[in-house]
Amino acid sequence: MPATTSLPVTPVANQAAKQAVWDWWAALDGADAVAAQASRQLLHPDLVFHGHDPVNQLQGVDGFLDGFWRPLRAAFPDLQRHTHLLLGGASQGRRDGDASRDGRHWVSGMGLMNGRFQADYLGIRATGEQVSLRWGEFCRIEQGRVVEIFFLIDLVDLLQQLGIAVLPPARGVDGIWPAPRAGDGVMLQPQDEAQTRHSLDHIWRFIYQGLNRYDQSELRSMGMADWFHPRVHWFGPGGIGACLDFAAFETLHQQPWLVAFPDRSVQDLDALIAEGPYSGAPGWAGVIATHSGPYLDSPATGRRIAVNGLDWWKREDEVYTENWVFVDMVHLFRQFGVDLLARARDQQAQRAEAAA
């Protein structure tokens, strides 16, 4: 792939889109009428929303409001969004196939939503506890409107906060989802275009020339040590946990993942964007693999599986020092024939019966 030589989304357009999404997120924290009005102004009538399992795909603004946002706010009425990272830019495709996704404009963010769990959500019984929901989002922009959204909430992490263990203890460190250490993740101001170009070229090479190099025998064949700082902070989803240096990342996450999915292959992602030193990507079926080995106490099924996820990276010079990773674990395990939310409901029912 040649180095990225142009940024098809102008800095002015990118700033306007980021500000519009930022203002919409603020409106969503308000009353329902305010949230609905702001959503109808920014979201395209034919919006396609891709959410966490079992929300999954919704159509249109009413689909978004009634199928996702209102049920979430009913469960957590005082929910407030805290944004750790905000970036925007044009997507860069694989260049070895369909380039139709190139040049699309995206705005992305991630962080925490804090609120009290006051009504049931997705069959999970409300506890009245104060919780922090990990969230991540990618919004595709066309002519000033959001036409497509990829959005995940880390449901396994939520369950862990409620004391519900639907997966074995994480190999990594639980409960860590911080903002960037440098405090520079919310980029409401223009970023250096040369640095953005370098970040986009760098993440393209990492994804398509690095991650897919695994030869199914030797972990080092992937060459990840060339891309990550020895003290990289890798923040994984609930069930996997955080790895606070490269050795922990290889031992606690990468090795078990490749035992379970040795033929896994990164696909042409839905978007790959960068701004300043940060980059990010959503991938619905972003990884395709065969479930060939045990994973988190689930025996191999031999099934072909698709992984839905979101990623963000912080680059310093030529290596990544921070990486935030979402995997829709409910969706992943459903493909194994395991319903994690049913496990949660069973545990809560047993608790209620024991307390009666």
Backbone hydrogen bonds, N-H to C=O, Kabsch-Sander energy under -0.5 kcal/mol:
donor,donor_aa,acceptor,acceptor_aa,energy
10,T,8,P,-0.6
14,N,10,T,-2.6
15,Q,11,P,-2.5
16,A,12,V,-2.2
17,A,13,A,-2.2
18,K,14,N,-2.5
19,Q,15,Q,-2.4
20,A,16,A,-2.1
21,V,17,A,-2.4
22,W,18,K,-2.6
23,D,19,Q,-2.6
24,W,20,A,-2.0
25,W,21,V,-2.6
26,A,22,W,-1.8
27,A,23,D,-2.1
28,L,24,W,-2.1
29,D,25,W,-0.9
29,D,26,A,-0.7
30,G,27,A,-1.7
35,A,31,A,-2.6
36,A,32,D,-2.9
37,Q,33,A,-2.2
38,A,34,V,-2.4
39,S,35,A,-2.1
40,R,36,A,-2.3
41,Q,37,Q,-1.4
42,L,38,A,-2.0
43,L,39,S,-2.7
44,H,146,V,-3.0
47,L,44,H,-2.1
48,V,147,V,-1.6
49,F,47,L,-0.5
49,F,58,L,-2.8
50,H,48,V,-0.5
50,H,149,I,-3.0
51,G,49,F,-0.6
51,G,56,N,-1.6
55,V,52,H,-2.3
56,N,52,H,-1.4
58,L,49,F,-2.6
60,G,47,L,-3.3
63,G,59,Q,-0.7
64,F,60,G,-2.0
65,L,61,V,-2.7
66,D,62,D,-3.1
67,G,63,G,-2.1
68,F,64,F,-1.4
69,W,64,F,-2.5
70,R,65,L,-3.2
72,L,68,F,-1.8
73,R,69,W,-2.7
74,A,70,R,-2.4
75,A,71,P,-1.6
76,F,72,L,-2.1
79,L,76,F,-1.9
80,Q,114,N,-2.1
82,H,112,L,-3.4
84,H,82,H,-0.5
84,H,110,M,-2.8
85,L,110,M,-1.7
86,L,185,G,-2.6
87,L,108,S,-2.3
89,G,106,W,-2.3
91,S,104,R,-2.4
92,Q,272,L,-1.8
102,D,99,A,-1.7
103,G,91,S,-3.0
104,R,101,R,-1.2
105,H,141,I,-0.7
106,W,89,G,-2.7
107,V,139,C,-2.4
108,S,87,L,-3.3
109,G,137,E,-2.2
110,M,85,L,-1.4
111,G,135,W,-2.1
112,L,82,H,-2.3
113,M,133,L,-2.2
114,N,80,Q,-2.5
115,G,131,V,-2.1
117,F,129,E,-2.9
118,Q,75,A,-2.6
118,Q,116,R,-1.2
119,A,75,A,-1.3
121,Y,124,I,-2.1
124,I,121,Y,-2.5
125,R,123,G,-0.5
128,G,117,F,-3.1
131,V,115,G,-3.1
133,L,113,M,-3.5
134,R,132,S,-0.6
135,W,111,G,-2.0
136,G,152,L,-1.7
137,E,109,G,-2.7
138,F,150,F,-2.3
139,C,107,V,-3.3
140,R,148,E,-3.1
141,I,105,H,-3.1
142,E,145,R,-2.8
145,R,142,E,-1.9
146,V,42,L,-2.4
147,V,140,R,-2.6
147,V,145,R,-0.6
148,E,140,R,-0.9
149,I,48,V,-2.4
150,F,138,F,-2.4
151,F,50,H,-2.7
152,L,136,G,-2.2
154,D,134,R,-1.7
155,L,153,I,-1.4
158,L,154,D,-1.7
159,L,155,L,-2.5
160,Q,156,V,-2.2
161,Q,157,D,-1.9
162,L,158,L,-1.1
163,G,160,Q,-1.6
164,I,159,L,-2.8
165,A,163,G,-0.6
166,V,164,I,-0.8
172,G,240,I,-2.2
173,V,242,A,-2.5
174,D,172,G,-0.5
177,W,175,G,-0.6
183,G,180,P,-1.5
187,M,86,L,-1.9
187,M,185,G,-1.1
188,L,186,V,-1.2
196,T,192,D,-2.1
197,R,193,E,-2.5
198,H,194,A,-2.1
199,S,195,Q,-2.6
200,L,196,T,-2.4
201,D,197,R,-2.4
202,H,198,H,-2.6
203,I,199,S,-2.6
204,W,200,L,-1.9
205,R,201,D,-2.2
206,F,202,H,-2.2
207,I,203,I,-2.6
208,Y,204,W,-2.5
209,Q,205,R,-1.9
210,G,205,R,-0.7
210,G,206,F,-0.8
211,L,206,F,-2.3
213,R,210,G,-1.8
214,Y,211,L,-0.7
215,D,218,E,-0.5
219,L,217,S,-0.5
221,S,218,E,-2.1
222,M,219,L,-1.6
223,G,220,R,-1.5
226,D,223,G,-1.8
227,W,224,M,-1.6
228,F,224,M,-1.8
229,H,320,Y,-2.4
232,V,229,H,-2.1
233,H,321,T,-2.4
234,W,232,V,-0.7
234,W,243,C,-3.2
235,F,233,H,-0.6
235,F,323,N,-3.4
236,G,234,W,-0.9
236,G,241,G,-0.6
240,I,237,P,-2.2
241,G,237,P,-2.7
242,A,173,V,-2.8
243,C,234,W,-3.1
246,F,230,P,-2.5
249,F,245,D,-2.1
250,E,246,F,-2.5
251,T,247,A,-2.3
252,L,248,A,-3.2
253,H,248,A,-0.6
253,H,249,F,-1.5
254,Q,249,F,-2.7
255,Q,250,E,-2.4
257,W,253,H,-2.3
258,L,254,Q,-2.4
259,V,255,Q,-1.9
260,A,256,P,-1.9
261,F,257,W,-2.4
264,R,261,F,-1.8
265,S,288,I,-2.2
267,Q,286,G,-3.1
269,L,267,Q,-1.0
270,D,282,P,-1.0
271,A,282,P,-1.0
273,I,280,G,-2.4
275,E,278,Y,-2.5
278,Y,275,E,-2.1
279,S,313,W,-1.9
280,G,273,I,-2.3
281,A,311,D,-2.2
283,G,309,G,-2.5
285,A,283,G,-0.7
286,G,283,G,-1.3
286,G,307,V,-1.6
287,V,307,V,-1.0
288,I,265,S,-2.0
289,A,305,I,-2.1
291,H,303,R,-3.0
292,S,260,A,-2.1
292,S,290,T,-1.9
293,G,260,A,-1.3
295,Y,298,S,-2.4
298,S,295,Y,-1.9
301,T,291,H,-0.7
302,G,291,H,-2.7
305,I,289,A,-3.1
307,V,287,V,-2.6
308,N,306,A,-0.5
309,G,283,G,-1.9
310,L,326,F,-1.2
311,D,281,A,-2.2
312,W,324,W,-1.9
313,W,279,S,-2.6
314,K,322,E,-2.5
315,R,277,P,-2.9
315,R,313,W,-0.5
316,E,319,V,-2.8
319,V,316,E,-1.7
320,Y,227,W,-2.9
321,T,314,K,-2.3
322,E,314,K,-1.0
323,N,233,H,-2.1
324,W,312,W,-2.3
325,V,235,F,-2.8
326,F,310,L,-3.1
328,D,308,N,-2.5
329,M,327,V,-1.8
332,L,328,D,-2.5
333,F,329,M,-2.7
334,R,330,V,-1.6
335,Q,331,H,-1.2
335,Q,332,L,-0.6
336,F,332,L,-0.5
336,F,333,F,-0.8
337,G,334,R,-1.2
338,V,333,F,-2.6
340,L,338,V,-0.8
343,R,339,D,-1.8
344,A,340,L,-1.9
345,R,341,L,-2.5
346,D,342,A,-2.4
347,Q,343,R,-2.2
348,Q,344,A,-2.5
349,A,345,R,-2.5
350,Q,346,D,-2.3
351,R,347,Q,-2.1
352,A,348,Q,-2.5
353,E,349,A,-2.4
354,A,350,Q,-2.3
355,A,351,R,-2.1
356,A,352,A,-1.0
